[in-house]
Amino acid sequence: MGFAKKMQRKLKKKAQKGDKNAIREYNIANAAVKESYVMQLKRDRNCRKEAIHNLTASFLLAMHEGYGFGAGRLKRLQQKMQSEFDAITAGNVSVEEIAQYLKEDLKLDVDIAADDPKAGHYRQIEFKAVKEMSAAFLMAMLDEFNFKTKRLSDAYDYVADLSDKANANEITYAEITEKVNKVMCRGEMDKTRFKAITHKERKMSA
């Protein structure tokens, strides 16, 4: 998209001088830049949506396997995580503020506010999702299930281990999701399936 914008600026200068061909070419280039911008937004959102989906499934499976959470407690966790996540993405509280609270009040330092400036574009999107979802998970476990420092740390480590296994291709996120589905549907007449944490996006515009 950088090259397209550079050509757009070049043609705009010519168009401003009244060159009819330049005006036509500028309009075409301008449309191409807008289309490229919208497509990039879609790719970014799909990347974020996939990351949030995988993280939601991982947190839920970790609590099932590590702490015996059944469908009822998993749904409570999911609902509380959604509430915490909404507060973060709305700007009511920041990941950094949550990290500071966990560190100062609970003596828990899990680096949820750490950054990776060398990461690529899509990895940065994933990294932001990890930070927000981790903060939502830790606060949900604290507020809803009264997990304190030791249990919070152990639970987060369990999730990290599961993530490492997925990155090492020892398990896929599709398999993680299916395992969560089986637990969430257990005993449910309507077979309600797992749904990931959602993030309301702003309407795309060019």
C-alpha angles and dihedrals in degrees: 000000000000093000092047091053091048091054090045091057091047093051091045091061091052092046091053088060091060099255103157094203089048090051091052092046091047091054090051092047091047091053090048092052091050092049091048091050093051092047091051090051090052092050091048092050093047089052092050093045092052092047092051091047093051093045093050091052091046095051092048095046091047091055092047096049098035101038106018096248110174129200094286098053092039090056091048089050092048093050093048091047089052090053093049092044091051090052091052097047091045089057095243089125131006131226088240092056091050091048090051092049093050092048098045101036102030100024087234117142113181098152094239090151096052119123133211107207092177094060120109125252098270093040088055089055091050091045092054090050090051091052095048095043093046091052091048091049095049094047091046092052090047098046101034102034102022094237109171133196102298097040092041091052093046092048092050091048089053090055091047090052090051090050090051090053090052092049089049090051092242087126132008127227088240088060091046090051092048091051090052090048091056092052095043092049095047110121093358115129093203093045092230106199131217116280123194127234108277132220121202107227127207116249111271118245133171 
